[in-house]
């Protein structure tokens, strides 16, 4: 991936979220580059998560390209990545 191009994976999270930490470890273990956005520090990120999670701030939320996934497994993220 070109260093000037944004990551195709965006990882929305918040501090203290065990599910977030577990998924982040999976992303790291598989060498998946991602942009992390803390919904407690970024009001736009929180608004986006609410827009795809039925009005809730459910994290982790992961976006791969145009596909948003609320509380996905690492396998779901891997399946959504381009070949």
Buried (B, 14 or more C-beta within 10 A) or exposed (E): EEEEEEBBBBBBBBEEBEEBEEBBEBBEEEEBEBEBBBBBEEEEBBEBBBEBBEEEBBBBBBBBEEBBBBBBEBEBBBEBEEE
